[in-house]
Amino acid sequence: MKVDSHTHSKFSADGREEIDLMVENAKAEGAEYIAITDHCDMDTLQEGNVVPVPWSQLDLDAYFADFNRVKAKTEGIYLAFGIEAGFDKRANKLYEELIAKWPFDVVINSVHFVDGYDAYFPYYFENKTKETTYTRYLETVYDSLFATYQFDIVGHIGYCVRNAPYKDNVIHYADNSELIDRIFKKIIELDKALEVNLHNGMVPNIELLRRYFELGGRKISFGSDAHRGDVLKDYDETSKVLKLIGFTHFSIFKKRIEERVEI
């Protein structure tokens, strides 16, 4: 049973694809579960956060209506309704109200903004060392685990490496071992699922995934982070790597209840 818990449709500011086609692509890949988790970016609305590109907010009414249209005619695959919440502690109340209002199957909690800058874009790294940018990113990830709203999955730990300008852009465990351990121990304590994200390589990387497993982490989710219909990207290869580490199941969520699917 193949599953994908992190995808984006045309309703995300940077998404391109119709939900219909995403479902058909998932079926063609042999999936039995796909979650649409469009960007819900209350973080971009917070004072001091500089958005370097035009960015629209999620129209939840339109998104939900189209999702229900597709779900009503979908057979042979579970179509899950979700969001990816962009963390900023100042937006906690906004997310609390929104999550209470909508019947989500799954909520991903992801760090994008660090100290006012989206860590995906080059401007975050200007005139800063790798030690500074990566440490501040990881500290913000740790802060995100104390969000007051309910979430199910901790998204793409390693987001900052995607466009990092450093010759060695890898997050090495030895460089921030204490902080990384704190993050993983808190995820385990909270009983959340750690996402393996394949948008641009595997994040967290294999070294960090091994450490998560060593610390007792067993809940893990697969997310292609597809923005153009490329669902289940690198699914088979990723599954092999995870099984070699020792993971046996992916966590998926239906109506906010976890189910475990054998890898």
JOCOR-V509923 format. One record per backbone hydrogen bond with DSSP energy under -1.0 kcal/mol. NH is the residue of the N-H (numbers start at 0). CO is the residue of the C=O. E is the energy in kcal/mol with one decimal. If there is no record, write none. Layout:
nh->[NH & NH]
co->[CO & CO]
e->[E & E]
//
This chain:
nh->[3 & 4 & 7 & 9 & 11 & 14 & 15 & 21 & 22 & 23 & 24 & 25 & 26 & 27 & 28 & 29 & 30 & 31 & 33 & 34 & 35 & 36 & 39 & 45 & 48 & 49 & 59 & 62 & 63 & 64 & 65 & 66 & 67 & 68 & 69 & 70 & 71 & 72 & 73 & 77 & 79 & 81 & 82 & 83 & 84 & 85 & 86 & 90 & 91 & 94 & 95 & 96 & 97 & 98 & 99 & 100 & 101 & 103 & 104 & 105 & 107 & 108 & 109 & 113 & 116 & 118 & 120 & 123 & 124 & 127 & 132 & 133 & 134 & 135 & 136 & 137 & 138 & 139 & 140 & 141 & 142 & 143 & 145 & 146 & 151 & 152 & 153 & 154 & 158 & 160 & 161 & 175 & 179 & 180 & 181 & 182 & 183 & 184 & 185 & 186 & 187 & 188 & 189 & 191 & 192 & 193 & 194 & 195 & 196 & 197 & 202 & 208 & 209 & 210 & 211 & 212 & 213 & 214 & 215 & 216 & 220 & 222 & 224 & 230 & 234 & 237 & 238 & 239 & 240 & 241 & 242 & 243 & 244 & 245 & 246 & 249 & 250 & 251 & 253 & 255 & 256 & 258 & 260 & 262]
co->[32 & 221 & 225 & 16 & 8 & 11 & 226 & 17 & 18 & 19 & 20 & 21 & 22 & 23 & 24 & 26 & 25 & 1 & 77 & 3 & 79 & 6 & 83 & 42 & 45 & 115 & 57 & 58 & 59 & 60 & 61 & 62 & 63 & 64 & 65 & 66 & 67 & 69 & 70 & 31 & 33 & 35 & 105 & 37 & 107 & 39 & 109 & 87 & 88 & 90 & 91 & 92 & 93 & 94 & 95 & 96 & 97 & 101 & 80 & 80 & 82 & 152 & 84 & 116 & 113 & 111 & 117 & 120 & 121 & 124 & 128 & 129 & 130 & 131 & 132 & 133 & 134 & 135 & 136 & 137 & 138 & 139 & 142 & 143 & 106 & 106 & 192 & 108 & 155 & 157 & 158 & 172 & 175 & 176 & 177 & 178 & 179 & 180 & 181 & 182 & 183 & 184 & 185 & 186 & 151 & 218 & 153 & 220 & 202 & 222 & 196 & 204 & 205 & 206 & 207 & 208 & 209 & 210 & 212 & 211 & 193 & 195 & 5 & 228 & 231 & 233 & 234 & 235 & 236 & 237 & 238 & 239 & 240 & 241 & 241 & 260 & 219 & 258 & 256 & 104 & 253 & 251 & 249 & 247]
e->[-1.4 & -3.1 & -2.8 & -2.5 & -1.9 & -1.4 & -2.0 & -1.9 & -2.3 & -2.1 & -2.8 & -2.2 & -2.5 & -2.2 & -1.3 & -1.7 & -2.7 & -2.6 & -2.5 & -2.6 & -2.5 & -2.9 & -2.7 & -1.4 & -2.0 & -2.9 & -1.2 & -2.6 & -2.8 & -2.0 & -2.3 & -2.6 & -2.5 & -1.9 & -2.3 & -3.0 & -2.1 & -1.0 & -1.1 & -2.6 & -2.6 & -2.1 & -1.3 & -2.0 & -3.2 & -1.9 & -3.2 & -3.1 & -1.2 & -2.2 & -2.5 & -2.4 & -2.1 & -3.0 & -1.7 & -1.1 & -1.7 & -1.8 & -3.9 & -1.3 & -2.5 & -3.0 & -2.6 & -3.2 & -1.8 & -2.9 & -1.8 & -1.7 & -1.6 & -1.9 & -2.4 & -2.6 & -1.8 & -2.3 & -1.9 & -2.6 & -2.5 & -1.9 & -2.2 & -2.3 & -2.1 & -2.1 & -1.9 & -1.6 & -2.8 & -1.8 & -2.8 & -2.5 & -1.5 & -2.0 & -1.3 & -1.1 & -2.8 & -2.5 & -1.9 & -2.1 & -2.5 & -2.8 & -1.9 & -2.3 & -2.3 & -2.6 & -2.6 & -2.1 & -2.2 & -2.1 & -2.2 & -3.1 & -3.4 & -2.4 & -2.2 & -2.4 & -2.5 & -1.6 & -2.4 & -2.1 & -2.5 & -2.0 & -1.5 & -2.8 & -2.2 & -2.5 & -2.4 & -1.9 & -1.8 & -2.2 & -2.5 & -1.8 & -1.9 & -2.5 & -2.2 & -1.9 & -1.7 & -1.8 & -2.1 & -3.2 & -3.0 & -2.8 & -2.4 & -1.9 & -1.6 & -2.8 & -3.0 & -2.8]
//
